[in-house]
Amino acid sequence: MAPRSFVNKCFIIFYLFFGVIASPVPDPEEVASRILLAMNKDVDPCQDFYEFACGGWIKRNPVPEWATSWDQLAKLREQLVIDLRELLEDDNDDGLPKGVLKAKALYRTCIDTDKLEEGGIKPIQKILAKLGLPPRPPVTASENFTWEVTAGRGRRMLGLNVLLSVQVAEDVRNTSRNRVVIEQVSPGFSERYLLKPTQFAHELEQYHKYIKAMIAVADPETDAEKFADDIVAFSKSLAKIMTPVEVRRSGTHLFHEVSVEQLLQGSGGGPVQWKEHDWDQYLKLVFANTSVKLHPQQDRVIVMDLPYLQKLSVVLNDTEPVIIERFLWWSVFSTVAPMTLKAFRELGFEFSKAVFGLQQRTPRWKSCTANVNANFGVALSYLYVKRHFDQDSRQKAIEMIEDVREAFAEAVQQLDWMDSTTRIKTLNKLKAIRNFVGFPAWLLTHEQLDKHYKHAEVVEGSLFETYLKLTWAAVKKSLESLREKPDRNRWVATATTVNAFYSATLNSVTFPAGILQPPFYGNGIEAINYGSIGAIMGHEVTHGFDDQGRRYDEEGNLKQWWSAATLEHYHGKVQCIIDQYSKYHMPQLPNYTVHGFNTQGENIADNGGLRAALRAYRRYGARAPARARDVLPALPDYTPEQLFFLGFAQIWCGNSTVGALKSKIVEGVHSPNKIRVIGTLSNSDEFAHAWKCPKGSPMNPEHKCVLW
């Protein structure tokens, strides 16, 4: 069976200020000017539509020194942090909910770097001691050290998943209940880089240099070179036993549901080394100081990566204890060190500069706003919604989603490769998708907002202690959800998020208020709105039927509901998309191609989303022909459908450093922005017709991949 696919995050997450939503309808001339400035009309749209639509934008918007990638979203993000700063520093606290006041207190505490310097590394040493680790990097194995104690306490106290991951989440085969889920976890640095040390020699060299420099600051007497050697070597040994992403994504990847007792015994057929480890103690420490006590027979555990856990038990047995202790020490230290001395934060910047091309340190106020938004996003959403969100925007967005849903249903009715039984189930699942748009209404109620943050404690003046208390409460709440019924109406993001989501287990789509603004939405011209936010809505809906989402039924349960014959046709069409995208590469990285298999879900969603959005736009045109035919006076030569495709392409205009682009191609589930545009549009007959692209031209190839 397939690995988990709970929430599909379709874009890099940005926390944005959405005050522009409440502004008047955009001036058509301003919209036209934005579109024209982004274009490069010297390029033939049938040769390279991305360069045609975005060439001007790319030329005028190089990656700033403080970023590693730069696009329409990132530009808005910059405005967000400025606006957030003003709101967080606003002295007027009259009548604000306690949750908002806590958010402001966290910001003040985060900003005060003098206090961080005063504390030095003492807070780190204190937490190391609580986890059973020495204050200095271990030279020899500590007498009472066990990985089970340190990793178990680290998970409970710091939310740190090291060596393995333990979460509480919906049972994918019965989403009406929660289960403990255990799976593999990254060793702290990209496993793909670790597995190919020759190809990624530069990245590994910089990681080694970073570890060495951090240790030299923490304890000058430690042999930092040897310490870094040990960390990188052990990280490689962990990377080698991980189940590859390609296998986890495939339909043949099995997960195992076992009782706690069976897990402790090795689930049958495991290596003899399994019983050398105290799994019982590890789990008890993970759930310590919670209301949950695991029952050996009654509680069931979902093991996502049993082969990894079995190999891990062997690796841990075959590795010198001091090496394991050093790895755990580093995992904890590197997580908390940036909350203490400036020297540690400087080294983090130097590493990002060398690997990803970051040129400028992030100002403290900027990182603190992001920190507050991550911890108190609902509280900040309260402020934004009260001041800036237009309810009319929400209603219009819901109308667009329904257009997209109906358009997708029409397409399903016409598919010639799907049998009638599977078609009925597909339409039922489509109908059951629930919309979450704008923000949850409950956050406007002081009482409910304060209840949400009841256990969130901010110790003003002590960032480190605040971090520990916030983490302690969040982990406790998450683990105790094991005994609760999953909330099917929960939001998977705060309103201050510019992103869109599909949740496979909830069978829901979420469009937070943050994304409902130009250039995605509110452009004044429906052709552009449907081409941009409409395509994003279609993208999310299509995720319910991509290579992962299609495995879940209308209730979000992992179930085989496709007929064998239909599934065979489906796989053939998906393979077409995999093969198509596997041929793409970016000129900055000629030796790397897009990973067609790992990006297939997003590519399926891009293609299906565009097709559904165009059909939805035509549905809208049938209802409101005059509005649908609106054009921009400053762009008289472009038809509404041409504007639709321009709207789609221009939301992906962007630049990136070579390091960030490499990371995206090697590890990402999304294709690079340019490929998302040309790959999707070259599969569209409607695009070729709108732009009169001759058959056989790059944007109108003879063979097209069409699934949904």
N, C-alpha and C positions, 0 to 999 in steps of 0.2 A: 504494500500500500504506500501511498504517497506521504512524504513528510508534511509537517504542518504548513498551512498557508493561511494564517489567521487574518492578517490585515495586509493588504497590498498598498504600499506607499508609492505613489506613482511619480513623484518628483522629489528632488532634493528638498528637504523641509526648510522653509524659511518662516520666521515669525515676523509678520508684517503689520504695519499700521494701516487700517482701512478707512480712515476718515474721509477719503475721497468718495466713498460710496454715496454719501449724503449730498454731494455737490450737485448742481444742476446738470441737466443733460449736456453732454460735451458738445462744444462748438464743432460742427461738421468740418470747418476749415482746419481746426486744430487736429482733428482725427486724420484728415487728409494729409496734413503736413507731417504728422508722425509717420504715416505709412510711406510717403514719398521719400522722406529723409532716410528711412531704413533701407530703401531699395537701391539696387545698382542696375539701372536700365541699359547699361552697356552689355549686359549678359543676356543671352537668349534664354528665355524661361524654359524652353524645351530641352536645353542642354544641361542646365543646372539651376533648378528653381530656388534652391536655398540661397545661392549666391545672388540670384536675381532679386529675391525678396529681402535678403538680409545683408547684402554686400555693403551698403551704406552704413548700416548700424554697426557692423563688425569693424569697419574702418574708423568710425567716430568713437567707438567704445572699447579701447584696449583694456586688458585686465588691470585694475588699479593695484597699487603696491600692497594694499591691505587684504587682497583677496587672491584666490587661486583659480577662480572662474568668475565670469561676469556675464549676466544676461538680464532680461527684463525683470525677473524676480529679484535678483540681487540689487538692482537699482532701487527697487521699492524697499528692500530690506534696510538699506542705508537710511532711508527716510524714517523707517520704523524706529531704529535705535535712537535717533535724534528726538522723535516725538515721545518715545517711551521715557527717555531720560527726563524730559520736561515734566511728565506726569509723575514720575517717581520722586522727583525733587520738589514737587509742588508742596508748599507748607500747609495748604488748606486741607485739614483732615476731618473737618466737620461732617458728621453724619455718615462717615464711611464704614462699611462692614469691617469686622475684626480681621477677616481674611486679607482685605486690602491693606490694612495697617501693618499686618505681618509682612506682606510683600515689600512695603516701603522700608520696614525695619531691616529686612534682609539686604536690600539695596544699600542702605547706609553702612551696614556691617561689611559688606563686600568691598565697598569703595575704600574703606580705611586700611590701606596697605601698611601704614606705620605700625598698626597693631599686629599685623602678620609678622613683621620683622622682629618685633619685640619678643614674640613667642619662640622664634627660631624653629629648631626641629624637635623641640620637646613634645609638642602634640603628636608628632609622628611616632616618637619613641613610646609614648603612652599607649597608643593604639596597637603598636607592634607587641607590646607586653601583654595586652588583653587577648591577643590572638595566639599567644604562646611562642612568639618570635623574639630574638634578641634585639637590643637597641641598635647594634651595629651589624653590618653585613656579616653573616656567619662564615667563619673560617673552617671550623669543623662542625659536624652535626651536634646540635644541642642534645643534651641527655634525654629530655622528655619529649622531644619533637616527634609529632606524627602529622602526616599530611591531612588525615581525617579531621583532627582537632582544628588545625589552622584554617583549612578550606571551609569547614563547616561553620566556624565562627565568622570567617570572612564573609560568607554568604549572608548570614543573619545580621551582622553588625554593619557591614559596608555595602551590602547588596552585590558583592563581588562574586561572579561566577568564574572560578579558576579550576582548571583541570576538567571540570564537567559543569553543566548547567542544570540547576533545579528551579523549576517554575511551577506555578499553579495556573492552569488554563482550562478552557472547556475541553471536555472529552470529544475528540473529533468524530467519534462514532455515535455519540449521544450528547448533543450540545445542551441538553437540559441540566447537565451536571458538570462539576469541575473535577479535575484529576491532577495528581502530581505528574509533571512531565520532566523526564531526564533526557538530556541530549549532550552532544559534543559541544565544545566551545573553542573559539580561536585562542591560540597560545599568546596573544597579545600583540602580535605583528602578523601581517598578511601571510597566511599559509601558502599562498601561491608564490609569493616572493621567496619564502623559506625553502620551498621544494625545488626551486630553480636558481641555486646560488650563483651560477655563472651568468645567466641571463639578467638577473637582478643584483649583480655584484655591487652596484652603486648604492642601491637602497639598503642592502644588508650592511654595507660598510658604514653608512650613516647611522643605522640603528645601533650598531656596535659602538660607534663613537659617542652616541647619545647616552647609552648605558654607562659607559666608562666615565664620561664627564659628570653625570649625575652622582655616581658613587664617589668620585673624587671630591665633590663638594660635601656630600653627606659624611664621609669618613676618609680623610686623606691618608690614613694608615693602611687602609685596605688595598690589596693588589687589584686595582680597578680593571686592568687588562684581563687578568685571569677570571674575574667575576663576569665581565662582559662575554668572554669566550664561553663560559659555562651556560649563561642565559641563552645565547644564540644557539649553541649546540643542542641544549635540551628542548628549546622551542622547535628546532628542526625535527627532533625525534617525535614530538607531539604532532607536528604537521604531517608526518609520514603515516601516522595511524588514523588520521581523520578520514571519514567517508567523503569523497569528492562531491562538490556541489552538483556535478552532472548526474551522479548516482542518486543523490538525495532527491533530485528533481524528477527523476524517472519514475515511471509507473511500477517498476519492479522493486523499488526500495521498500523494505518491510519495517514496520515498527512492531513492538511487542508490548502487549498488556499483561502484566504479571501482578501477583500479590506482593506486598512488602516482604513477606517471608520468602517468597520465591526469589525476589531480587537479592535478598541478603545471602541466599544459598547459591546464587550464581545463575538462576533462571534455567538451569539444566544445560549440560553440554559445554559449560564455560571452562576456561583453563584452570588448572589446579591453583594458580597464583591468586585467583579470585578470593579464596577464603583466607588468604594472608592479610587481607585488608578488612578493617572494621567499618563496614558500610552502615551498620546499625548506629554506631556512635556518630558517624558523619551526619546521617539524617536527623538524629535526635538534636544535634547542635544546630542544624539548619532551622528546625522548628522550635528551638528553645525560646522561652518567654513569649509563647503564643498560646492561644486557646486550643491549638490542635495537638492531639497526641495520636500518632499513627498506629492503627491496629494491624498487627502482622497478617491476619487472614482477610479481614474485611476491606481494608484499604487497598486499592489497585493503583499501580504506577504504570504510566505509558513510557516505555523506553524507545526513544527515536533512533538511537544509534548503538544498538547492542554490540556490534563488532568493534566499535571504537572503545566502548567501556571494557570489553574483554581484553583488547590489546593494551589498554591503559593499565590494567592490573598487572600485565606482564612487564611493561615499560617501568612502572613504579618499583617493581621487584628487582629489576635488573639495573637500576640506577642508584648510584651512591646516595645515601640519605642527605648528605650535605648539599648535593646538587639540587635535589627536590626542595630542600629548605631554602636554598638561595633563590630558586625560581619563585616560590611563594613569597619570600621576603620582597623580591623585586616587584612582584605583581601588586602587593599592598603599597609598598613605598612609592612606586611610580603613579599610583592612583591618587594618593593624598598629598604628595610633595608639592604640587602647584598651589595648594592652599596655604603654603607657609612662606618660604623665602623667595624673594624676587629672582635670585640666582637660578632656581629651578625652572621658573617660568621663562627666563631668558634662554635656557638650554632647550626648552620645548620649541621656542620660536626658531632657534638656529636649526633644529632638526627639520621643522616644516619648511624652512627656507631652502635647505639643501635637497629635500626630497620632492616637495610640491611647488617650489618656486615662490613661496610667500616672501614678500620684500619688506613689509613693514609690520612692526609689532601691533597687536590689537590694543587700543587704549583701554585702560582699566574700566572706565564707565561703560564702554561698549560690551565687554565680556560680562560685566555685572548685570546689565539689562537682560542679556540672554539667559544668564543664570536664574534671575528672578522669574523670567517668563517660563523657564523650564520647570521651576518648582511651584510657582503660583500663577500659572497661565489662566486658570478660571477666574481668579481674583482680578487679573489685569483685563480679562475679557469683559468683566462687569463694567469697568471704567469705559472701555471702548464702545460697548453696546449702548450704554446710557447716553453717550455723547454723539456717536457718529453713525450707528448703523440704521439704515433706512429699511423699514419693514416692507416697503413696496419692492425693494430689491429681492427680498426673500421670496415673495409671491411670484415674481417674474421668473426667478430661478427654478422654482418648483414646476411652473408651467413648461419651462424648457426641458426639464428632466422628463416630464411626462411625454412630451413630444418625442424625445429620444427613445424612451421605452417603447412607445407605440411604433416608432420607425423600426426598431430592432425586431419587434414582433412581426411586422410586415415582411421583413427580410427572411425571418425564420419560416414563415408560411410559404415562401417561394423557393426554399432550398430543395434542390433535386437529389441531394445525397443523403437526406435524413428521412428515416422511416416515420410513419405516423405516430407510433407509440412514443418514440424518443422526442418527436416534435411536440407532442402534448405536454410531456414532462418538462421540456425546455421552456415552453410558454408559461407553464405553472410556476417554474422557478423565477422566470423574468417578472411575472406579475407579483411574486412574493417579495421582491427586493424592496426594502424600505429606504426612504429618503431621510437624511438628516441634513438640514440646510441652515446656514447662518450661525445659530447658537442655541444651546438648550435653554428653554424658558426659565427653568428653575434658578439659574444663576442670578436673576434679577431680584430674587427674594433674599433679603439679608439673612434671615434665619437659616435657610438652606445652604447659602454660601458659607456661613460661619460653621455650620455643621460639617460641611465638606472639609474644612481646615481645622476642625476641632483638635486633632492630635498633632497638628503641625506647630512645632515650637521653635521660635527664633530667639537665640540668646544674643541680644544686641551687644556688639563689641567683640564677639568671639565667633568668627566664621567657621573655624574648624569644629567647634562644639555644636554649632548650628547644623552643619553638614551631617554630623553624626546623629543628631536628634531627628532631623528630617528623614534621613535614610532609615533609621530604626523604625520610625512610625510607618513609613511607606512600605517597607519590607513586611512588617507585621500585618498591615492591612491586606497586602497581596497574599501572603501565606494563609491567613485566616479565611480567605474567600473559598478555601477548599471545602468548608462546611456550608457554604452558601449556594443558593441557586444563581446561576449566571444571569446578569441583568441584560436582557435582550434589547433594552432601549438605551443602552449606554452609548455615549459619544466616544469615538476613538481619538479625538483631537480637540484642543481648545479653539475658541473662536479666533484667537490671535495667531492662527496658523494659515500660511498660504500653501496649500497642498490639497489633494483630493484623495479619497481612500475608498477601497472596496474591502470589506471584511467577508471572508469566505464562511466563517462559522456563524456570523450574525446575518449573513446574506443582506448586507446593507451597503449603501453608498453614502459618503459623508462629504459635504462641500462647506467647509467652515467659512465664516464671513470674510476671512482674510483673502480668499481667492476671488471673491465676487467684486472685482474692480478692474479697470483698464490696466493692461491691454487685453485681459481675458474677458471682461464683462463690462457692460455699461459704456459701450463704444458709440452708442447713438444710431448705429446702422445694424439692422438685424442680420444681414449677410455676414458681417464681421463677428458679431456676437455668437452666431451659431457655428462659425468656422473656428472660433477660439474656445470659449467656455463650453459650447455645445459639443465640440470634439473631445474635450476633457470629460464631460459627462458621459459621452458615448464610450470613451476609454474605460471609465470605471465600471459601467454596466457590462462591457465586454469582458472585463476581468472575471466576471462570474462564469464565463464560458471559455476561458483560456486553458492552457494545458494543465494548470493547477486548479483553478476555480471550477472547471467542469466536473471535477471529481466529487464535489459536494452537492447535496440535494437542496431543495427549497428551504429546508429547516436548518441548513448549515451542517448537516451530517455527512461524513465521508461514506459514500455509498456508490455502488456501481449501478447507475440507472440508464446507461446507454446500451443499445443493442449492439451485438458484435459487428454486424454489417455496417452500421452507421459509424461505429468507432473506427473501423478500418478506413473508411472514406475520410474521416476526420484526421486521422494520423497522416494520411497521404498529403492532405492540404497543409497541415502544420509543417511537414517535412519540407514542402516547397518554400515556406517562409524561413525555416532554419537555413536551408541552402542559400537562399537569396541573400540574407544578411551576413552569412559567413564569408561572402566574397568582398564585403565592403572594408575599406581601410581609410585612415585619415592621413593626409600628406605629411603631417608633423611626425607621424610614427609609421613609416613605410613597412617596417618589419612586423607590424601587429595588425591582425584583422579582428573585426567584431566577432564576439563569441556567439554565433547564431543560436546555439542550444540554450545557453544560460540566459539569453535576452529574449527568448521566444515568447514568453508571457507578455512582456511589455510591447513587443512588436505586433503580436496578435491584437492587443488592446488598442494600439495606435491605429492599425488598419481598420479594425471593426468599428472603432470610435469615430473615425472620419466618415466612414460610410453611413453610419447611423445618424450622424450630425447633418449630413447633406440631405438625407431623406427627411429628417426632422424639419430642416429649414424649408423644404418643399411643402411639408404638411402645414407649416406656419403660413407659407405663401398662399395656400388654398383658403385659409381662414382670413387672412389679411393681405390680399394681393397688393394693395397700394403700398403698405409699409414694407413688404418683402422686396418690392422693386426699388426701394430707396437706393440712390447712388450718391456719391460724394461730388458736389459741384466742382471741386478742384481736381477731381479725377474722372472727367467725363468719358474717357475712353475705356473705362473698365466696367464690365457688366457685373451685376450682383453676384453671379457665381464665381467670377474671377476674384471679386473682393472676398468671397467666402474662403477661397484657397489662400489668398494673401493673409487673411486673418489667422488661418491655421499655421502657416509657415512662420509668421513673424512672432508668435509667442515663443518660438524656439531660437530666435536670434541670440547668439552668444559667442563668447571667447573663453579660452581656457589656457592655463600654463601647460607645458608639455608633461610635467610630473602629474598634475591632476588628471589630464586626459589619459595618461598611461594607466593610472589607478582605475579609472572608469572602465577602460577597455578590458583590463585584466580581471577586475573583480566585480564590475557593476552588472546589474540586471537590466539597465537601460542602455540602449545604443547611444552613441554621441548625438548631440542635438541635430547636426547636419544630416546624419543618417536617418534619424526619426522623420525628418521632412522628406528627403528624396526617396527613401525606401517606401514610405506610405503612399506618397503621391504617384510614384511610378507604377503602383498597382491599381490606380484608379482610371477607368475608362472615362468617367465624368470629368476628371481633371484634364485629360488629354483633349477631350472635346472642347472644354471651356477655353483652353489656351491654344487650340488648333495645333497640337503637336503632331508632326508626321509619324506614322507608324515606323518603328525601328529607331526613333530618336531616343537619347538617354532617358528622357522622362516619359516615354511611351514605348517601352519594350514590347516585342511581339508576345512574349510569355509573361503573364501576370499571376501573382499568387493571391487568391481570393478565398477566404474562409467564411467569415460572417458578412 
